[in-house]
Amino acid sequence: MDIHFSKVTKSYNESGNRHLIFKEIDALFPSRTVSVIVGKSGVGKSSLLNLAGGIDTPDAGAITIGDTVITQMSDRDRTIFRRKKIGIIFQFFNLIPVLTVLENVCLTAELDKASPKEARENALSLLDQVGLYHRRATYPDTLSGGEQQRVAIVRALVHNPDIILADEPTGNLDMATGKTVLELIVNLVTQRQKTLIMVTHSPDAVDFAHRVFSFKDKNLSLSPEKGVLK
C-alpha cells in the first residue's frame, strides 16, 4: 500500500502557544519499499510516523493509505484500520512483562480477531525465523535488548499487516546489535513485500533504504543519498 501525504501541517500547543512542527508536507512512500526518515531530535520524525499510523491527526492536509483517506475517518475507524493494516515497532519494545514471549506476540493477532490457533502458528513460525523459538515460554525481563526488539518485530508482523512503521527501532541498542536488528527488519518486510517507514538517528539505516527523506525548514524532502536497495 502506498502512503501519501498531501499538504500535511502539524503543530502542538504548549502553554497556550502554537508551535509548528512541519508545514504542508507532500510525500509519497511507495508500496513495498523501504523508506527511511533521518534527522535530529525534535524535527518531527516521530510526529510524522504517528500521523501515518493514524495515532494522531494533522491540523490540515490529507493522508491516504492505499485507497483510504485516513484523515477522514473517525478515531474508532482509524483504530480498527491500524489494527488490521499497520504494525508498529517502538524504540522501547513495549512488551508486557507478565506475559511470555509467545503471549506477547499472539496478543496483537488476537486483538485483530485472529483465531488463537492461527495466531499461535504464525507467532511460532516468525519466532523461529528470528531465532527465538526456544525462548517462546520465557518472560521479557530474561531477554537481552536485541532479543526483546526481535520479539517486538515479530509482534508487529504477526497479524500480516501491509505497512510496518518503525520508530527509532535501534535507539535503545548498541551499534552492533542495532545493525543486526536493522538487517532483520528489512529482510522480513522485503520478503513479505510490506511497506516500511522507519525514522532513525542511525546512519546505517540509509544503507538499507530505497528512499531516504530528511527534514529541512519544517518540511520533508527526498534526499539524494542512495541506499544499497536502490
C-alpha positions, -999 to 999 in steps of 0.1 A, spaced: 0 0 0 12 35 -9 12 61 18 6 96 5 9 129 25 -8 158 8 -2 194 22 0 180 57 6 205 85 11 196 122 16 218 153 13 214 191 1 236 219 23 245 248 12 269 275 -13 284 252 11 289 223 11 270 190 44 256 178 47 245 142 63 211 137 60 209 99 40 227 72 24 214 40 43 182 36 39 164 3 54 130 3 49 96 -12 60 64 4 55 38 -23 41 3 -17 66 -25 -9 95 -1 -4 118 8 25 117 45 33 140 59 60 134 94 76 165 109 92 170 140 112 178 154 146 156 150 176 126 174 176 123 179 139 91 159 136 101 124 127 80 106 153 51 130 148 50 121 111 51 84 119 22 89 144 2 106 116 10 78 91 -3 52 117 -35 71 124 -24 75 160 -26 113 156 -43 137 132 -29 167 113 -40 203 116 -45 204 78 -40 182 48 -48 146 38 -31 113 44 -41 84 21 -32 48 26 -40 27 -4 -75 40 -14 -84 50 22 -81 87 33 -74 80 70 -77 117 78 -114 115 70 -120 86 94 -133 87 130 -110 78 158 -126 44 162 -124 36 124 -87 47 124 -80 23 153 -97 -6 135 -78 2 103 -45 4 122 -50 -30 139 -57 -46 105 -33 -28 82 -4 -15 103 23 -30 125 44 -7 147 79 -12 161 88 11 190 122 21 204 114 8 239 99 -25 229 67 -21 250 65 -58 258 41 -68 286 63 -81 315 37 -106 329 32 -123 295 56 -148 279 73 -141 246 47 -161 228 18 -145 246 32 -110 239 33 -118 202 -1 -135 200 -18 -106 217 -17 -84 186 -32 -110 163 -59 -118 188 -69 -81 191 -73 -83 153 -98 -111 158 -75 -138 145 -82 -173 158 -60 -183 187 -47 -213 167 -38 -192 137 -22 -165 159 -1 -192 177 10 -208 144 20 -175 128 38 -164 160 58 -196 164 68 -195 127 81 -159 130 98 -166 163 116 -194 146 127 -171 118 142 -146 142 160 -173 163 138 -171 193 116 -202 191 135 -216 221 126 -185 242 89 -186 235 79 -196 271 102 -171 288 94 -136 300 107 -103 286 129 -95 315 151 -125 309 159 -113 273 187 -90 261 177 -57 245 183 -72 210 162 -102 218 134 -80 231 134 -59 199 132 -91 179 101 -101 198 87 -66 191 94 -71 154 76 -104 154 47 -88 173 44 -61 146 43 -87 118 22 -115 133 -11 -102 120 3 -98 85 -1 -60 81 5 -42 48 26 -15 65 53 -15 91 62 17 109 94 16 129 102 45 154 139 45 163 140 7 164 177 6 172 178 37 195 180 15 227 206 -9 213 244 -9 210 258 -3 175 265 -39 166 231 -52 178 214 -22 162 228 -31 128 217 -67 131 182 -56 141 181 -32 110 190 -61 87 164 -83 103 136 -57 99 144 -50 63 148 -87 54 115 -96 70 95 -68 54 110 -72 20 105 -110 20 68 -103 28 65 -74 4 55 -49 30 58 -11 30 82 1 57 87 36 70 115 39 96 126 70 115 160 69 130 192 86 141 212 57 128 234 64 97 235 27 90 198 28 81 204 47 50 222 17 35 190 -4 38 167 21 22 150 25 -12 142 61 -3 158 85 22 139 115 35 151 144 57 135 174 74 146 209 64 129 242 72 98 223 87 93 203 55 102 169 43 124 163 13 137 133 -6 174 130 0 199 124 -28 216 98 -6 214 63 -20 209 31 -1 221 -3 -12 185 -12 -21 182 15 -48 
